[in-house]
Amino acid sequence: MKRIYIILTIFIGATVWACTKSSVTGNQAPTRIRLINAMPGKSFDLELNNEVLAENIPYDTFSAFLNGPAGFYKLLIHENGNQDTLINGNQYLQAGEKYSLFLIPDSSNRTNGVKLSVITDDDVAPLYDSAKLRFFNFAPDTTSMSIVRLKRRGTTTRFDTILPYLGVGRTYLDNSLNSRLGQYTTIFTDTYLFLFLKTNDPGVIIDSFTMAIEKGKFYTIYYEGYDSLSTGEYMRQPKVLVSEQ
């Protein structure tokens, strides 16, 4: 049986992280940030302006959203228990925006190199009886894949209505080359069978799972782990983050 993990988060900032360093003026909306660890076998700490915001975030987990004033920040990420800095740079965090920082492997050779993928979370409310969905491929040695969904027939267990592809030819970290690939698409409420197909041989199903889509929610599907591993907790697997506005 395929493993699929559903994680529910609510966009509530857990900490006003920088009130002592800068202030929010007027009616400026705060910025929000969270760290998602998709780097197998590692646990990380997040610092902004030398203040630890999230500590000991293990693989396959994430921090809560953290509130703070907009502005330029010195962003540091290091492995928990080790002060060697893995990510060191300046990041502008815009007022009213939400950011998800994904820590991912930088290659398929499992040499512990780490990349950071910064994703802006567009939380404009879905219209009518719909939700929003997007996909990222953070598993470095996966083949090119395409994503199709089948709609359930009534209340039966049959899925036989093939809907338009949600993605074609999706590869590792392709959202860094084309930001449109990181944007949400509208999906109407129903129960769907999601199929991940090998692009060059669509008869080969790489993974599949069923999921009920609920009105007004935001779904992020992403791959993590290594395709070259067939067993264990670090093997390739689809994950789903479910968020509310």
Protein Blocks (a to p, Z undefined) as FASTA:
>chain_A
ZZddddddddddfbdfklmmpccehjbdcdddddddfbghiacdddeehiafbghiaehi
acddddddedddddddddehiabdfbdcdddddehiacddddddfbfnonopacdddddd
dfbdcehjbdddddddfbfkbccddddddddehjbfbdfbdcddfbehiaehklmmmmkl
mpccdddddddddddddfklmmbcfbdcdddddehiacddddedjfkbcgdjkbccdddd
dddZZ
